[in-house]
Structure formats: C-alpha cells, structure tokens
Amino acid sequence: MANEKNVARVTHIIAESPTSFEDAVRTGFERANKTLRGITGLRITEQRVSVKNGKIDAFRVKMEVIFILED
C-alpha cells in the first residue's frame, strides 16, 4: 500500500437560497464543484437569514470548501 501524502486547501464561499439552509448548502456545493476538483468536505461556519417586509427573504450560509491540491 502506497504511503500517500495529501495537502488540502480551504476556500470560503457564501451561498443563498430562498427555500432553506439545506438548499443554500447544496447550491454552494454544486457551484463550487464546477470549478474545484478534489472536494473532500464542507464546513458550515455561519448561517444567516435575510428579512424583508417582516418575512424571511433568503437563507444564507458561509462555508469552507476543503479540497486536495493536485500535484
């Protein structure tokens, strides 16, 4: 078995959904997955809600996207 040594990088993104926090996470992941290769995980660091006219307007998440650097 080979002794692999990986180095990871973390990038921060913010995503939004009018539906839910879960949908905001999914939206952010799907967008990140279009440009970043080797994603190994996400860490949600913040959740916020935007309110307009006394109603929830949008769900926002700030997340760290963890991915392995290529050789």
PDB file with one MODEL, atoms N, CA, C and O in Angstrom:
MODEL        1
ATOM      1  N   MET A   1       0.850  -1.180   0.000  1.00  0.00           N
ATOM      2  CA  MET A   1       0.000   0.000   0.000  1.00  0.00           C
ATOM      3  C   MET A   1       0.894   1.241   0.000  1.00  0.00           C
ATOM      4  O   MET A   1       1.822   1.355   0.801  1.00  0.00           O
ATOM      5  N   ALA A   2       0.597   2.160  -0.907  1.00  0.00           N
ATOM      6  CA  ALA A   2       1.397   3.372  -1.021  1.00  0.00           C
ATOM      7  C   ALA A   2       1.128   4.305   0.148  1.00  0.00           C
ATOM      8  O   ALA A   2       0.012   4.384   0.661  1.00  0.00           O
ATOM      9  N   ASN A   3       2.169   5.001   0.554  1.00  0.00           N
ATOM     10  CA  ASN A   3       2.038   5.974   1.637  1.00  0.00           C
ATOM     11  C   ASN A   3       1.744   7.339   1.014  1.00  0.00           C
ATOM     12  O   ASN A   3       2.664   8.080   0.669  1.00  0.00           O
ATOM     13  N   GLU A   4       0.456   7.665   0.871  1.00  0.00           N
ATOM     14  CA  GLU A   4       0.062   8.923   0.242  1.00  0.00           C
ATOM     15  C   GLU A   4       0.168  10.072   1.216  1.00  0.00           C
ATOM     16  O   GLU A   4      -0.187   9.953   2.389  1.00  0.00           O
ATOM     17  N   LYS A   5       0.662  11.184   0.712  1.00  0.00           N
ATOM     18  CA  LYS A   5       0.715  12.415   1.493  1.00  0.00           C
ATOM     19  C   LYS A   5      -0.066  13.458   0.724  1.00  0.00           C
ATOM     20  O   LYS A   5       0.335  13.871  -0.364  1.00  0.00           O
ATOM     21  N   ASN A   6      -1.185  13.883   1.291  1.00  0.00           N
ATOM     22  CA  ASN A   6      -2.031  14.874   0.642  1.00  0.00           C
ATOM     23  C   ASN A   6      -1.928  16.212   1.352  1.00  0.00           C
ATOM     24  O   ASN A   6      -1.712  16.288   2.562  1.00  0.00           O
ATOM     25  N   VAL A   7      -2.087  17.243   0.576  1.00  0.00           N
ATOM     26  CA  VAL A   7      -2.164  18.594   1.124  1.00  0.00           C
ATOM     27  C   VAL A   7      -3.502  19.165   0.678  1.00  0.00           C
ATOM     28  O   VAL A   7      -3.848  19.118  -0.503  1.00  0.00           O
ATOM     29  N   ALA A   8      -4.241  19.700   1.626  1.00  0.00           N
ATOM     30  CA  ALA A   8      -5.558  20.249   1.320  1.00  0.00           C
ATOM     31  C   ALA A   8      -5.540  21.769   1.391  1.00  0.00           C
ATOM     32  O   ALA A   8      -4.676  22.377   2.023  1.00  0.00           O
ATOM     33  N   ARG A   9      -6.504  22.348   0.735  1.00  0.00           N
ATOM     34  CA  ARG A   9      -6.697  23.795   0.777  1.00  0.00           C
ATOM     35  C   ARG A   9      -8.142  24.059   1.173  1.00  0.00           C
ATOM     36  O   ARG A   9      -9.024  23.237   0.926  1.00  0.00           O
ATOM     37  N   VAL A  10      -8.373  25.200   1.782  1.00  0.00           N
ATOM     38  CA  VAL A  10      -9.717  25.607   2.178  1.00  0.00           C
ATOM     39  C   VAL A  10     -10.035  26.933   1.516  1.00  0.00           C
ATOM     40  O   VAL A  10      -9.228  27.862   1.547  1.00  0.00           O
ATOM     41  N   THR A  11     -11.206  27.018   0.920  1.00  0.00           N
ATOM     42  CA  THR A  11     -11.673  28.280   0.361  1.00  0.00           C
ATOM     43  C   THR A  11     -13.046  28.585   0.960  1.00  0.00           C
ATOM     44  O   THR A  11     -13.813  27.671   1.263  1.00  0.00           O
ATOM     45  N   HIS A  12     -13.343  29.847   1.126  1.00  0.00           N
ATOM     46  CA  HIS A  12     -14.605  30.265   1.748  1.00  0.00           C
ATOM     47  C   HIS A  12     -15.577  30.728   0.679  1.00  0.00           C
ATOM     48  O   HIS A  12     -15.201  31.466  -0.232  1.00  0.00           O
ATOM     49  N   ILE A  13     -16.824  30.297   0.788  1.00  0.00           N
ATOM     50  CA  ILE A  13     -17.854  30.785  -0.121  1.00  0.00           C
ATOM     51  C   ILE A  13     -19.122  31.097   0.669  1.00  0.00           C
ATOM     52  O   ILE A  13     -19.330  30.594   1.773  1.00  0.00           O
ATOM     53  N   ILE A  14     -19.953  31.930   0.077  1.00  0.00           N
ATOM     54  CA  ILE A  14     -21.255  32.259   0.648  1.00  0.00           C
ATOM     55  C   ILE A  14     -22.294  31.899  -0.399  1.00  0.00           C
ATOM     56  O   ILE A  14     -22.152  32.242  -1.573  1.00  0.00           O
ATOM     57  N   ALA A  15     -23.345  31.201   0.035  1.00  0.00           N
ATOM     58  CA  ALA A  15     -24.409  30.807  -0.884  1.00  0.00           C
ATOM     59  C   ALA A  15     -25.761  31.176  -0.290  1.00  0.00           C
ATOM     60  O   ALA A  15     -25.909  31.315   0.924  1.00  0.00           O
ATOM     61  N   GLU A  16     -26.733  31.331  -1.166  1.00  0.00           N
ATOM     62  CA  GLU A  16     -28.056  31.796  -0.736  1.00  0.00           C
ATOM     63  C   GLU A  16     -29.151  30.984  -1.407  1.00  0.00           C
ATOM     64  O   GLU A  16     -28.994  30.504  -2.529  1.00  0.00           O
ATOM     65  N   SER A  17     -30.259  30.840  -0.700  1.00  0.00           N
ATOM     66  CA  SER A  17     -31.442  30.171  -1.244  1.00  0.00           C
ATOM     67  C   SER A  17     -32.686  30.819  -0.661  1.00  0.00           C
ATOM     68  O   SER A  17     -32.688  31.213   0.505  1.00  0.00           O
ATOM     69  N   PRO A  18     -33.739  30.936  -1.450  1.00  0.00           N
ATOM     70  CA  PRO A  18     -34.996  31.442  -0.908  1.00  0.00           C
ATOM     71  C   PRO A  18     -35.768  30.368  -0.139  1.00  0.00           C
ATOM     72  O   PRO A  18     -36.770  30.669   0.509  1.00  0.00           O
ATOM     73  N   THR A  19     -35.306  29.120  -0.209  1.00  0.00           N
ATOM     74  CA  THR A  19     -36.040  27.982   0.330  1.00  0.00           C
ATOM     75  C   THR A  19     -35.605  27.536   1.728  1.00  0.00           C
ATOM     76  O   THR A  19     -36.433  27.439   2.634  1.00  0.00           O
ATOM     77  N   SER A  20     -34.284  27.261   1.908  1.00  0.00           N
ATOM     78  CA  SER A  20     -33.810  26.691   3.177  1.00  0.00           C
ATOM     79  C   SER A  20     -32.290  26.765   3.278  1.00  0.00           C
ATOM     80  O   SER A  20     -31.596  27.025   2.295  1.00  0.00           O
ATOM     81  N   PHE A  21     -31.788  26.527   4.505  1.00  0.00           N
ATOM     82  CA  PHE A  21     -30.346  26.439   4.695  1.00  0.00           C
ATOM     83  C   PHE A  21     -29.780  25.255   3.921  1.00  0.00           C
ATOM     84  O   PHE A  21     -28.723  25.356   3.298  1.00  0.00           O
ATOM     85  N   GLU A  22     -30.491  24.132   3.966  1.00  0.00           N
ATOM     86  CA  GLU A  22     -30.028  22.934   3.254  1.00  0.00           C
ATOM     87  C   GLU A  22     -29.881  23.213   1.756  1.00  0.00           C
ATOM     88  O   GLU A  22     -28.906  22.791   1.134  1.00  0.00           O
ATOM     89  N   ASP A  23     -30.838  23.916   1.191  1.00  0.00           N
ATOM     90  CA  ASP A  23     -30.769  24.248  -0.228  1.00  0.00           C
ATOM     91  C   ASP A  23     -29.626  25.217  -0.510  1.00  0.00           C
ATOM     92  O   ASP A  23     -28.985  25.136  -1.558  1.00  0.00           O
ATOM     93  N   ALA A  24     -29.370  26.132   0.419  1.00  0.00           N
ATOM     94  CA  ALA A  24     -28.244  27.057   0.256  1.00  0.00           C
ATOM     95  C   ALA A  24     -26.916  26.295   0.249  1.00  0.00           C
ATOM     96  O   ALA A  24     -26.028  26.600  -0.547  1.00  0.00           O
ATOM     97  N   VAL A  25     -26.782  25.313   1.127  1.00  0.00           N
ATOM     98  CA  VAL A  25     -25.572  24.473   1.162  1.00  0.00           C
ATOM     99  C   VAL A  25     -25.428  23.727  -0.155  1.00  0.00           C
ATOM    100  O   VAL A  25     -24.348  23.692  -0.746  1.00  0.00           O
ATOM    101  N   ARG A  26     -26.515  23.134  -0.607  1.00  0.00           N
ATOM    102  CA  ARG A  26     -26.485  22.375  -1.864  1.00  0.00           C
ATOM    103  C   ARG A  26     -26.120  23.297  -3.038  1.00  0.00           C
ATOM    104  O   ARG A  26     -25.319  22.923  -3.895  1.00  0.00           O
ATOM    105  N   THR A  27     -26.698  24.480  -3.073  1.00  0.00           N
ATOM    106  CA  THR A  27     -26.395  25.451  -4.138  1.00  0.00           C
ATOM    107  C   THR A  27     -24.916  25.824  -4.126  1.00  0.00           C
ATOM    108  O   THR A  27     -24.274  25.853  -5.176  1.00  0.00           O
ATOM    109  N   GLY A  28     -24.376  26.107  -2.947  1.00  0.00           N
ATOM    110  CA  GLY A  28     -22.962  26.455  -2.827  1.00  0.00           C
ATOM    111  C   GLY A  28     -22.051  25.318  -3.245  1.00  0.00           C
ATOM    112  O   GLY A  28     -21.063  25.530  -3.949  1.00  0.00           O
ATOM    113  N   PHE A  29     -22.387  24.104  -2.809  1.00  0.00           N
ATOM    114  CA  PHE A  29     -21.574  22.939  -3.167  1.00  0.00           C
ATOM    115  C   PHE A  29     -21.600  22.699  -4.677  1.00  0.00           C
ATOM    116  O   PHE A  29     -20.556  22.486  -5.294  1.00  0.00           O
ATOM    117  N   GLU A  30     -22.783  22.733  -5.263  1.00  0.00           N
ATOM    118  CA  GLU A  30     -22.884  22.469  -6.702  1.00  0.00           C
ATOM    119  C   GLU A  30     -22.097  23.490  -7.510  1.00  0.00           C
ATOM    120  O   GLU A  30     -21.471  23.146  -8.512  1.00  0.00           O
ATOM    121  N   ARG A  31     -22.128  24.751  -7.073  1.00  0.00           N
ATOM    122  CA  ARG A  31     -21.356  25.779  -7.787  1.00  0.00           C
ATOM    123  C   ARG A  31     -19.855  25.577  -7.600  1.00  0.00           C
ATOM    124  O   ARG A  31     -19.092  25.671  -8.561  1.00  0.00           O
ATOM    125  N   ALA A  32     -19.431  25.302  -6.375  1.00  0.00           N
ATOM    126  CA  ALA A  32     -18.002  25.068  -6.112  1.00  0.00           C
ATOM    127  C   ALA A  32     -17.504  23.852  -6.885  1.00  0.00           C
ATOM    128  O   ALA A  32     -16.377  23.842  -7.380  1.00  0.00           O
ATOM    129  N   ASN A  33     -18.336  22.843  -6.984  1.00  0.00           N
ATOM    130  CA  ASN A  33     -17.957  21.603  -7.655  1.00  0.00           C
ATOM    131  C   ASN A  33     -17.715  21.799  -9.152  1.00  0.00           C
ATOM    132  O   ASN A  33     -17.079  20.957  -9.785  1.00  0.00           O
ATOM    133  N   LYS A  34     -18.212  22.892  -9.724  1.00  0.00           N
ATOM    134  CA  LYS A  34     -17.983  23.175 -11.151  1.00  0.00           C
ATOM    135  C   LYS A  34     -16.551  23.636 -11.414  1.00  0.00           C
ATOM    136  O   LYS A  34     -16.026  23.429 -12.508  1.00  0.00           O
ATOM    137  N   THR A  35     -15.913  24.262 -10.415  1.00  0.00           N
ATOM    138  CA  THR A  35     -14.577  24.811 -10.650  1.00  0.00           C
ATOM    139  C   THR A  35     -13.489  24.211  -9.780  1.00  0.00           C
ATOM    140  O   THR A  35     -12.310  24.322 -10.115  1.00  0.00           O
ATOM    141  N   LEU A  36     -13.847  23.584  -8.682  1.00  0.00           N
ATOM    142  CA  LEU A  36     -12.845  22.984  -7.794  1.00  0.00           C
ATOM    143  C   LEU A  36     -12.871  21.470  -7.941  1.00  0.00           C
ATOM    144  O   LEU A  36     -13.937  20.855  -7.919  1.00  0.00           O
ATOM    145  N   ARG A  37     -11.689  20.871  -8.092  1.00  0.00           N
ATOM    146  CA  ARG A  37     -11.591  19.410  -8.178  1.00  0.00           C
ATOM    147  C   ARG A  37     -11.088  18.868  -6.847  1.00  0.00           C
ATOM    148  O   ARG A  37     -10.351  19.548  -6.133  1.00  0.00           O
ATOM    149  N   GLY A  38     -11.480  17.670  -6.523  1.00  0.00           N
ATOM    150  CA  GLY A  38     -10.973  17.005  -5.329  1.00  0.00           C
ATOM    151  C   GLY A  38     -11.601  17.477  -4.028  1.00  0.00           C
ATOM    152  O   GLY A  38     -10.960  17.418  -2.979  1.00  0.00           O
ATOM    153  N   ILE A  39     -12.858  17.949  -4.077  1.00  0.00           N
ATOM    154  CA  ILE A  39     -13.527  18.378  -2.847  1.00  0.00           C
ATOM    155  C   ILE A  39     -13.720  17.171  -1.936  1.00  0.00           C
ATOM    156  O   ILE A  39     -14.231  16.131  -2.350  1.00  0.00           O
ATOM    157  N   THR A  40     -13.295  17.339  -0.673  1.00  0.00           N
ATOM    158  CA  THR A  40     -13.420  16.240   0.289  1.00  0.00           C
ATOM    159  C   THR A  40     -14.397  16.555   1.410  1.00  0.00           C
ATOM    160  O   THR A  40     -14.784  15.661   2.163  1.00  0.00           O
ATOM    161  N   GLY A  41     -14.800  17.813   1.530  1.00  0.00           N
ATOM    162  CA  GLY A  41     -15.745  18.141   2.591  1.00  0.00           C
ATOM    163  C   GLY A  41     -16.125  19.602   2.612  1.00  0.00           C
ATOM    164  O   GLY A  41     -15.517  20.440   1.946  1.00  0.00           O
ATOM    165  N   LEU A  42     -17.154  19.885   3.401  1.00  0.00           N
ATOM    166  CA  LEU A  42     -17.639  21.243   3.612  1.00  0.00           C
ATOM    167  C   LEU A  42     -17.787  21.448   5.108  1.00  0.00           C
ATOM    168  O   LEU A  42     -18.092  20.511   5.845  1.00  0.00           O
ATOM    169  N   ARG A  43     -17.572  22.674   5.552  1.00  0.00           N
ATOM    170  CA  ARG A  43     -17.830  23.013   6.948  1.00  0.00           C
ATOM    171  C   ARG A  43     -18.635  24.306   6.947  1.00  0.00           C
ATOM    172  O   ARG A  43     -18.177  25.338   6.456  1.00  0.00           O
ATOM    173  N   ILE A  44     -19.836  24.233   7.503  1.00  0.00           N
ATOM    174  CA  ILE A  44     -20.694  25.401   7.572  1.00  0.00           C
ATOM    175  C   ILE A  44     -20.243  26.228   8.771  1.00  0.00           C
ATOM    176  O   ILE A  44     -20.273  25.756   9.907  1.00  0.00           O
ATOM    177  N   THR A  45     -19.826  27.458   8.510  1.00  0.00           N
ATOM    178  CA  THR A  45     -19.294  28.295   9.584  1.00  0.00           C
ATOM    179  C   THR A  45     -20.287  29.351  10.061  1.00  0.00           C
ATOM    180  O   THR A  45     -20.129  29.921  11.140  1.00  0.00           O
ATOM    181  N   GLU A  46     -21.311  29.605   9.246  1.00  0.00           N
ATOM    182  CA  GLU A  46     -22.269  30.637   9.632  1.00  0.00           C
ATOM    183  C   GLU A  46     -23.575  30.437   8.875  1.00  0.00           C
ATOM    184  O   GLU A  46     -23.581  30.038   7.711  1.00  0.00           O
ATOM    185  N   GLN A  47     -24.673  30.719   9.553  1.00  0.00           N
ATOM    186  CA  GLN A  47     -25.989  30.713   8.925  1.00  0.00           C
ATOM    187  C   GLN A  47     -26.670  32.039   9.244  1.00  0.00           C
ATOM    188  O   GLN A  47     -26.652  32.494  10.388  1.00  0.00           O
ATOM    189  N   ARG A  48     -27.264  32.651   8.237  1.00  0.00           N
ATOM    190  CA  ARG A  48     -27.969  33.921   8.423  1.00  0.00           C
ATOM    191  C   ARG A  48     -29.257  33.896   7.625  1.00  0.00           C
ATOM    192  O   ARG A  48     -29.407  33.143   6.663  1.00  0.00           O
ATOM    193  N   VAL A  49     -30.175  34.738   8.048  1.00  0.00           N
ATOM    194  CA  VAL A  49     -31.441  34.877   7.350  1.00  0.00           C
ATOM    195  C   VAL A  49     -31.627  36.339   6.979  1.00  0.00           C
ATOM    196  O   VAL A  49     -31.407  37.230   7.800  1.00  0.00           O
ATOM    197  N   SER A  50     -32.029  36.578   5.752  1.00  0.00           N
ATOM    198  CA  SER A  50     -32.349  37.922   5.297  1.00  0.00           C
ATOM    199  C   SER A  50     -33.856  38.112   5.439  1.00  0.00           C
ATOM    200  O   SER A  50     -34.639  37.247   5.047  1.00  0.00           O
ATOM    201  N   VAL A  51     -34.253  39.251   6.004  1.00  0.00           N
ATOM    202  CA  VAL A  51     -35.670  39.525   6.235  1.00  0.00           C
ATOM    203  C   VAL A  51     -36.077  40.780   5.463  1.00  0.00           C
ATOM    204  O   VAL A  51     -35.380  41.795   5.487  1.00  0.00           O
ATOM    205  N   LYS A  52     -37.219  40.690   4.781  1.00  0.00           N
ATOM    206  CA  LYS A  52     -37.793  41.840   4.081  1.00  0.00           C
ATOM    207  C   LYS A  52     -39.286  41.890   4.371  1.00  0.00           C
ATOM    208  O   LYS A  52     -39.982  40.878   4.292  1.00  0.00           O
ATOM    209  N   ASN A  53     -39.760  43.064   4.702  1.00  0.00           N
ATOM    210  CA  ASN A  53     -41.185  43.271   4.964  1.00  0.00           C
ATOM    211  C   ASN A  53     -41.746  42.289   5.993  1.00  0.00           C
ATOM    212  O   ASN A  53     -42.871  41.809   5.857  1.00  0.00           O
ATOM    213  N   GLY A  54     -40.952  41.998   7.021  1.00  0.00           N
ATOM    214  CA  GLY A  54     -41.408  41.138   8.099  1.00  0.00           C
ATOM    215  C   GLY A  54     -41.450  39.661   7.771  1.00  0.00           C
ATOM    216  O   GLY A  54     -42.023  38.878   8.528  1.00  0.00           O
ATOM    217  N   LYS A  55     -40.849  39.262   6.649  1.00  0.00           N
ATOM    218  CA  LYS A  55     -40.833  37.844   6.251  1.00  0.00           C
ATOM    219  C   LYS A  55     -39.422  37.423   5.871  1.00  0.00           C
ATOM    220  O   LYS A  55     -38.615  38.239   5.426  1.00  0.00           O
ATOM    221  N   ILE A  56     -39.138  36.142   6.051  1.00  0.00           N
ATOM    222  CA  ILE A  56     -37.835  35.613   5.635  1.00  0.00           C
ATOM    223  C   ILE A  56     -37.741  35.689   4.122  1.00  0.00           C
ATOM    224  O   ILE A  56     -38.594  35.173   3.399  1.00  0.00           O
ATOM    225  N   ASP A  57     -36.696  36.340   3.664  1.00  0.00           N
ATOM    226  CA  ASP A  57     -36.479  36.536   2.231  1.00  0.00           C
ATOM    227  C   ASP A  57     -35.479  35.533   1.658  1.00  0.00           C
ATOM    228  O   ASP A  57     -35.641  35.055   0.535  1.00  0.00           O
ATOM    229  N   ALA A  58     -34.440  35.218   2.443  1.00  0.00           N
ATOM    230  CA  ALA A  58     -33.405  34.314   1.939  1.00  0.00           C
ATOM    231  C   ALA A  58     -32.632  33.685   3.094  1.00  0.00           C
ATOM    232  O   ALA A  58     -32.469  34.278   4.160  1.00  0.00           O
ATOM    233  N   PHE A  59     -32.167  32.473   2.846  1.00  0.00           N
ATOM    234  CA  PHE A  59     -31.310  31.740   3.784  1.00  0.00           C
ATOM    235  C   PHE A  59     -29.895  31.791   3.223  1.00  0.00           C
ATOM    236  O   PHE A  59     -29.669  31.471   2.056  1.00  0.00           O
ATOM    237  N   ARG A  60     -28.937  32.200   4.069  1.00  0.00           N
ATOM    238  CA  ARG A  60     -27.546  32.310   3.615  1.00  0.00           C
ATOM    239  C   ARG A  60     -26.639  31.464   4.488  1.00  0.00           C
ATOM    240  O   ARG A  60     -26.813  31.382   5.704  1.00  0.00           O
ATOM    241  N   VAL A  61     -25.676  30.841   3.846  1.00  0.00           N
ATOM    242  CA  VAL A  61     -24.664  30.075   4.574  1.00  0.00           C
ATOM    243  C   VAL A  61     -23.284  30.521   4.136  1.00  0.00           C
ATOM    244  O   VAL A  61     -23.048  30.797   2.959  1.00  0.00           O
ATOM    245  N   LYS A  62     -22.388  30.587   5.084  1.00  0.00           N
ATOM    246  CA  LYS A  62     -20.975  30.804   4.810  1.00  0.00           C
ATOM    247  C   LYS A  62     -20.313  29.462   5.081  1.00  0.00           C
ATOM    248  O   LYS A  62     -20.516  28.862   6.137  1.00  0.00           O
ATOM    249  N   MET A  63     -19.529  28.998   4.132  1.00  0.00           N
ATOM    250  CA  MET A  63     -18.933  27.670   4.303  1.00  0.00           C
ATOM    251  C   MET A  63     -17.492  27.622   3.837  1.00  0.00           C
ATOM    252  O   MET A  63     -17.045  28.412   3.006  1.00  0.00           O
ATOM    253  N   GLU A  64     -16.795  26.674   4.401  1.00  0.00           N
ATOM    254  CA  GLU A  64     -15.442  26.362   3.956  1.00  0.00           C
ATOM    255  C   GLU A  64     -15.539  25.139   3.060  1.00  0.00           C
ATOM    256  O   GLU A  64     -16.172  24.146   3.418  1.00  0.00           O
ATOM    257  N   VAL A  65     -14.914  25.215   1.904  1.00  0.00           N
ATOM    258  CA  VAL A  65     -14.852  24.081   0.988  1.00  0.00           C
ATOM    259  C   VAL A  65     -13.428  23.539   1.061  1.00  0.00           C
ATOM    260  O   VAL A  65     -12.466  24.258   0.793  1.00  0.00           O
ATOM    261  N   ILE A  66     -13.304  22.268   1.425  1.00  0.00           N
ATOM    262  CA  ILE A  66     -11.989  21.640   1.588  1.00  0.00           C
ATOM    263  C   ILE A  66     -11.716  20.761   0.370  1.00  0.00           C
ATOM    264  O   ILE A  66     -12.543  19.933  -0.011  1.00  0.00           O
ATOM    265  N   PHE A  67     -10.543  20.952  -0.235  1.00  0.00           N
ATOM    266  CA  PHE A  67     -10.211  20.133  -1.395  1.00  0.00           C
ATOM    267  C   PHE A  67      -8.716  19.835  -1.411  1.00  0.00           C
ATOM    268  O   PHE A  67      -7.908  20.599  -0.882  1.00  0.00           O
ATOM    269  N   ILE A  68      -8.370  18.724  -2.020  1.00  0.00           N
ATOM    270  CA  ILE A  68      -6.981  18.248  -2.115  1.00  0.00           C
ATOM    271  C   ILE A  68      -6.276  18.964  -3.267  1.00  0.00           C
ATOM    272  O   ILE A  68      -6.810  19.044  -4.374  1.00  0.00           O
ATOM    273  N   LEU A  69      -5.082  19.479  -3.005  1.00  0.00           N
ATOM    274  CA  LEU A  69      -4.289  20.097  -4.062  1.00  0.00           C
ATOM    275  C   LEU A  69      -3.693  19.019  -4.972  1.00  0.00           C
ATOM    276  O   LEU A  69      -3.215  17.985  -4.507  1.00  0.00           O
ATOM    277  N   GLU A  70      -3.733  19.283  -6.249  1.00  0.00           N
ATOM    278  CA  GLU A  70      -3.173  18.330  -7.217  1.00  0.00           C
ATOM    279  C   GLU A  70      -1.672  18.522  -7.328  1.00  0.00           C
ATOM    280  O   GLU A  70      -1.148  19.599  -7.045  1.00  0.00           O
ATOM    281  N   ASP A  71      -0.989  17.467  -7.744  1.00  0.00           N
ATOM    282  CA  ASP A  71       0.465  17.542  -7.966  1.00  0.00           C
ATOM    283  C   ASP A  71       0.783  18.365  -9.185  1.00  0.00           C
ATOM    284  O   ASP A  71       1.953  18.537  -9.526  1.00  0.00           O
TER     285      ASP A  71
ENDMDL
END
